[in-house]
Amino acid sequence: VMAVTAMAVYTGPATPIWSVLVIGAVFGLANLPTVSTWAGFGMALRGFLAQRSLPGIFRSTVPDAPIPFDAACLVLDTMGELRDLYAAATVAHVGVDHNVLEPLGFGKPVTVGIGWNTTYPSYPVYRLLMDTRTLLEATTADQLASTWLDLIDNAERYRSNVQAIGQTLANARGAVARHLALLTPLLPQQTN
């Protein structure tokens, strides 16, 4: 989308080839630091997993086939697959300032960390779900492991959490209708 927009806005009709080359060079220079950073993080993560003898698989290196059973860690380094994994998961952990509604929409218990940014669009949803105790806070690796194991091993706690998720999401539905009801008296009346 960005490339198409750049081509439409910045290419000159007098020198289209030169314009395309300049735009391509700018995009290349702008993306080089980002791609390099991601590649560096990927290499560091591989080393981290190897030091701990954790067989890890990067999704981009696996064809569309079942993940090997001995994989202790699946690194999602591709776009558009997280939703499918939330659907298949038993429990999910969502990083700070990210969308907690995706796994909750599948009825999955969700753990989160602390430090959410109050200016991010996801914060009001996070705050509502924390206030209703729908999200489970885990601030350390031990807490995360303990919470997940408790949910996985305790069917009643799991069922209770899933029911609470359903009730909280049901109570939050209808935001458009509520906003429309508040705004309708303020809008000019249409006459025929």
TIZAKE-959957 format. One line per 2 residues: their letters; for each residue x, y, z of N, C-alpha, C. Coordinates in steps of 0.02 Angstrom, whole numbers, plus 50000, padded with zeros to 5 digits. Layout:
residues N
A	X:Y:Z:X:Y:Z:X:Y:Z ~ ...
END
This chain:
residues 192
VM	50042:49941:50000:50000:50000:50000:50044:50063:50000 ~ 50095:50063:50043:50139:50121:50045:50175:50131:49979
AV	50198:50076:49949:50235:50081:49886:50190:50107:49830 ~ 50128:50082:49827:50082:50105:49775:50067:50179:49785
TA	50056:50199:49848:50043:50270:49862:50103:50313:49843 ~ 50162:50291:49861:50222:50329:49844:50229:50335:49768
MA	50215:50282:49732:50220:50285:49659:50169:50334:49630 ~ 50108:50333:49657:50056:50378:49631:50071:50451:49647
VY	50099:50464:49705:50110:50533:49727:50175:50562:49702 ~ 50228:50522:49703:50295:50550:49692:50327:50536:49624
TG	50297:50495:49583:50328:50484:49517:50313:50542:49472 ~ 50362:50564:49436:50353:50619:49389:50340:50594:49319
PA	50291:50623:49285:50275:50599:49218:50332:50611:49168 ~ 50373:50661:49181:50428:50675:49135:50485:50625:49141
TP	50495:50599:49203:50550:50552:49215:50526:50493:49257 ~ 50481:50452:49231:50452:50398:49272:50504:50347:49295
IW	50550:50328:49253:50599:50277:49272:50644:50304:49328 ~ 50669:50365:49321:50710:50396:49372:50671:50401:49438
SV	50608:50421:49436:50567:50427:49496:50560:50360:49532 ~ 50547:50308:49493:50540:50241:49522:50605:50219:49555
LV	50661:50232:49523:50726:50214:49552:50739:50251:49617 ~ 50724:50316:49618:50734:50355:49680:50688:50330:49735
IG	50625:50318:49720:50578:50292:49771:50601:50224:49796 ~ 50623:50182:49751:50648:50116:49771:50709:50122:49817
AV	50754:50168:49801:50813:50178:49844:50794:50204:49912 ~ 50747:50250:49915:50724:50278:49979:50693:50222:50021
FG	50649:50182:49990:50619:50127:50027:50672:50077:50051 ~ 50721:50063:50009:50775:50017:50029:50814:50044:50087
LA	50833:50107:50085:50871:50138:50140:50830:50141:50204 ~ 50766:50156:50197:50723:50160:50257:50712:50091:50289
NL	50709:50039:50248:50695:49972:50274:50757:49935:50298 ~ 50816:49954:50275:50877:49918:50293:50887:49914:50369
PT	50880:49969:50407:50890:49963:50479:50838:49917:50513 ~ 50776:49921:50489:50724:49879:50518:50736:49805:50506
VS	50750:49789:50443:50763:49719:50426:50825:49693:50462 ~ 50876:49735:50467:50937:49715:50502:50924:49703:50576
TW	50884:49746:50606:50867:49738:50677:50829:49673:50688 ~ 50778:49659:50646:50740:49597:50654:50785:49536:50644
AG	50829:49539:50595:50875:49483:50583:50920:49473:50643 ~ 50944:49527:50673:50986:49523:50732:50949:49492:50791
FG	50886:49513:50801:50846:49484:50855:50834:49410:50844 ~ 50822:49392:50781:50811:49321:50765:50872:49279:50782
MA	50931:49304:50764:50993:49267:50779:51004:49263:50854 ~ 50990:49318:50889:50998:49318:50963:50950:49268:50995
LR	50888:49266:50969:50839:49219:50997:50859:49147:50984 ~ 50886:49133:50925:50911:49065:50911:50965:49045:50961
GF	51011:49091:50974:51064:49079:51023:51037:49068:51093 ~ 50988:49109:51112:50956:49104:51178:50924:49034:51186
LA	50887:49012:51136:50855:48946:51139:50907:48890:51140 ~ 50959:48896:51101:51011:48845:51098:51048:48840:51165
QR	51062:48896:51197:51096:48895:51263:51055:48858:51315 ~ 50990:48858:51307:50946:48826:51356:50923:48757:51332
SL	50952:48734:51278:50935:48668:51249:50861:48661:51235 ~ 50831:48716:51211:50760:48715:51192:50755:48708:51116
PG	50728:48653:51092:50721:48647:51020:50669:48697:50995 ~ 50691:48750:50962:50647:48802:50937:50641:48800:50862
IF	50583:48818:50837:50571:48819:50766:50544:48888:50748 ~ 50572:48918:50696:50546:48981:50671:50496:48965:50616
RS	50436:48991:50622:50381:48974:50576:50401:48985:50503 ~ 50441:49036:50490:50459:49051:50420:50502:48997:50389
TV	50530:48953:50429:50574:48900:50403:50538:48833:50395 ~ 50474:48831:50414:50437:48768:50413:50384:48771:50357
PD	50381:48722:50314:50328:48722:50263:50261:48711:50296 ~ 50208:48718:50258:50141:48706:50285:50133:48632:50300
AP	50154:48614:50360:50151:48545:50383:50146:48546:50459 ~ 50128:48491:50489:50125:48490:50562:50193:48507:50593
IP	50191:48543:50648:50252:48561:50685:50279:48497:50718 ~ 50343:48484:50714:50371:48424:50746:50354:48422:50821
FD	50341:48362:50844:50320:48352:50914:50372:48375:50964 ~ 50436:48370:50947:50489:48387:50995:50504:48462:50998
AA	50467:48503:50962:50478:48576:50963:50453:48604:51030 ~ 50499:48631:51069:50480:48661:51133:50457:48733:51125
CL	50476:48764:51070:50460:48835:51060:50447:48848:50986 ~ 50390:48876:50972:50374:48896:50904:50376:48972:50901
VL	50421:48999:50862:50428:49072:50854:50388:49093:50793 ~ 50337:49134:50804:50297:49159:50748:50332:49220:50720
DT	50366:49210:50665:50401:49265:50632:50370:49278:50563 ~ 50306:49262:50557:50268:49273:50496:50205:49313:50514
MG	50174:49341:50464:50114:49382:50475:50051:49340:50467 ~ 50000:49357:50505:49934:49330:50495:49919:49262:50524
EL	49961:49236:50567:49949:49169:50593:49932:49167:50668 ~ 49941:49222:50701:49930:49223:50773:49858:49206:50791
RD	49811:49230:50752:49740:49216:50765:49726:49141:50764 ~ 49754:49106:50716:49743:49034:50711:49772:48998:50773
LY	49829:49022:50797:49858:48990:50855:49819:49006:50919 ~ 49791:49066:50923:49747:49081:50979:49687:49033:50979
AA	49660:49020:50921:49603:48974:50916:49621:48904:50940 ~ 49681:48882:50926:49702:48814:50945:49730:48810:51016
AT	49745:48867:51046:49777:48869:51111:49730:48848:51167 ~ 49760:48832:51224:49721:48820:51285:49722:48884:51327
VA	49779:48916:51330:49789:48979:51367:49834:49023:51323 ~ 49827:49089:51330:49869:49134:51290:49900:49187:51334
HV	49958:49211:51313:49990:49268:51346:49995:49323:51294 ~ 49972:49382:51311:49973:49439:51265:50021:49491:51292
GV	50066:49513:51249:50116:49563:51269:50085:49630:51284 ~ 50122:49670:51321:50100:49737:51341:50080:49778:51280
DH	50023:49812:51287:49996:49857:51236:49971:49822:51173 ~ 49959:49758:51176:49934:49722:51117:49860:49704:51127
NV	49830:49674:51076:49759:49661:51075:49740:49597:51113 ~ 49710:49607:51172:49689:49550:51213:49623:49520:51189
LE	49587:49556:51147:49521:49532:51126:49525:49472:51080 ~ 49578:49465:51042:49583:49407:50996:49579:49341:51032
PL	49622:49326:51081:49615:49262:51115:49552:49259:51159 ~ 49532:49315:51188:49471:49314:51229:49410:49298:51186
GF	49411:49321:51123:49355:49307:51078:49348:49232:51065 ~ 49401:49195:51073:49399:49122:51066:49385:49089:51133
GK	49372:49129:51185:49358:49101:51251:49420:49073:51285 ~ 49478:49100:51271:49540:49075:51300:49561:49119:51358
PV	49579:49090:51415:49607:49130:51469:49670:49165:51446 ~ 49680:49227:51468:49736:49268:51445:49775:49295:51505
TV	49841:49285:51502:49885:49317:51551:49918:49377:51517 ~ 49932:49428:51558:49965:49488:51533:50017:49510:51584
GI	50063:49551:51561:50112:49580:51606:50090:49650:51627 ~ 50133:49685:51663:50116:49752:51686:50152:49804:51642
GW	50133:49867:51651:50167:49921:51616:50132:49945:51554 ~ 50066:49936:51550:50029:49957:51490:50028:50033:51485
NT	50036:50057:51424:50039:50129:51410:49968:50157:51407 ~ 49953:50205:51450:49885:50233:51453:49864:50271:51391
TY	49911:50287:51347:49894:50324:51286:49882:50278:51226 ~ 49894:50213:51234:49884:50166:51178:49810:50151:51170
PS	49788:50139:51108:49717:50124:51096:49693:50062:51133 ~ 49738:50015:51147:49717:49953:51181:49708:49962:51256
YP	49729:50019:51284:49728:50027:51357:49658:50026:51387 ~ 49608:50061:51360:49541:50058:51392:49513:49987:51396
VY	49525:49947:51344:49502:49877:51345:49540:49839:51399 ~ 49605:49848:51401:49647:49816:51452:49621:49834:51522
RL	49609:49899:51534:49588:49922:51600:49521:49891:51619 ~ 49473:49891:51573:49407:49861:51586:49414:49788:51604
LM	49455:49752:51566:49462:49680:51577:49502:49665:51640 ~ 49548:49709:51659:49583:49701:51724:49535:49715:51781
DT	49495:49767:51775:49448:49786:51828:49396:49731:51840 ~ 49378:49695:51787:49328:49641:51794:49362:49574:51808
RT	49428:49576:51817:49468:49516:51831:49462:49463:51776 ~ 49453:49487:51715:49449:49441:51658:49519:49421:51636
LL	49566:49468:51640:49636:49454:51624:49672:49431:51686 ~ 49721:49388:51677:49761:49363:51733:49831:49393:51728
EA	49851:49428:51780:49916:49462:51779:49971:49414:51801 ~ 50025:49413:51762:50083:49373:51778:50145:49417:51765
TT	50179:49436:51819:50235:49482:51812:50303:49448:51810 ~ 50306:49384:51826:50369:49347:51824:50359:49282:51786
AD	50414:49252:51766:50410:49187:51731:50378:49135:51776 ~ 50396:49135:51840:50367:49087:51887:50291:49096:51894
QL	50269:49159:51897:50197:49173:51902:50161:49150:51839 ~ 50192:49163:51781:50162:49143:51718:50155:49067:51715
AS	50208:49032:51732:50206:48958:51731:50155:48932:51780 ~ 50154:48960:51840:50107:48937:51891:50034:48948:51870
TW	50020:49007:51842:49952:49022:51820:49931:48976:51764 ~ 49974:48967:51715:49957:48923:51659:49947:48851:51681
LD	49992:48826:51723:49985:48757:51746:49921:48748:51786 ~ 49904:48798:51827:49843:48794:51866:49782:48791:51820
LI	49781:48832:51768:49725:48831:51722:49721:48766:51683 ~ 49778:48740:51662:49780:48679:51623:49762:48618:51666
DN	49785:48617:51728:49775:48560:51772:49709:48562:51810 ~ 49678:48620:51817:49618:48628:51857:49560:48644:51811
AE	49522:48593:51792:49467:48601:51744:49414:48649:51769 ~ 49400:48648:51834:49349:48693:51862:49371:48766:51858
RY	49434:48780:51874:49459:48849:51869:49459:48871:51797 ~ 49477:48827:51752:49477:48844:51681:49406:48861:51658
RS	49358:48817:51675:49288:48829:51656:49262:48895:51685 ~ 49278:48908:51747:49257:48969:51780:49286:49031:51745
NV	49349:49027:51726:49380:49084:51691:49348:49094:51623 ~ 49335:49040:51587:49304:49045:51520:49234:49075:51527
QA	49196:49055:51578:49129:49083:51588:49133:49158:51604 ~ 49182:49178:51645:49191:49248:51661:49208:49289:51599
IG	49249:49260:51555:49267:49293:51492:49203:49305:51451 ~ 49163:49252:51444:49101:49258:51405:49054:49311:51434
QT	49047:49313:51500:49003:49362:51532:49029:49433:51523 ~ 49094:49442:51532:49123:49509:51524:49115:49534:51453
LA	49129:49491:51404:49122:49512:51334:49049:49525:51316 ~ 49003:49485:51343:48932:49497:51330:48910:49564:51359
NA	48934:49580:51419:48917:49644:51450:48944:49704:51412 ~ 48999:49694:51377:49031:49749:51340:49001:49759:51270
RG	48960:49712:51247:48932:49718:51180:48881:49775:51177 ~ 48871:49801:51117:48821:49854:51108:48848:49924:51114
AV	48913:49933:51109:48943:50000:51117:48917:50048:51064 ~ 48909:50025:51003:48885:50069:50950:48815:50094:50966
AR	48771:50048:50987:48702:50068:51004:48701:50117:51062 ~ 48743:50105:51113:48745:50151:51170:48770:50220:51150
HL	48821:50222:51108:48846:50286:51084:48795:50322:51041 ~ 48761:50285:50998:48711:50315:50955:48653:50344:50997
AL	48634:50308:51049:48580:50333:51093:48601:50398:51127 ~ 48665:50405:51145:48689:50466:51176:48694:50523:51126
LT	48713:50507:51064:48724:50559:51013:48660:50581:50979 ~ 48610:50539:50974:48550:50555:50936:48517:50620:50958
PL	48510:50634:51023:48479:50698:51042:48521:50759:51021 ~ 48586:50749:51010:48630:50805:50992:48633:50817:50916
LP	48610:50769:50877:48612:50775:50804:48552:50813:50779 ~ 48560:50851:50724:48502:50888:50697:48450:50838:50671
QQ	48388:50856:50681:48333:50813:50658:48325:50822:50584 ~ 48314:50767:50549:48305:50769:50477:48231:50782:50462
TN	48219:50829:50419:48149:50844:50400:48137:50820:50329 ~ 48075:50799:50317:48057:50775:50250:48034:50830:50206
END
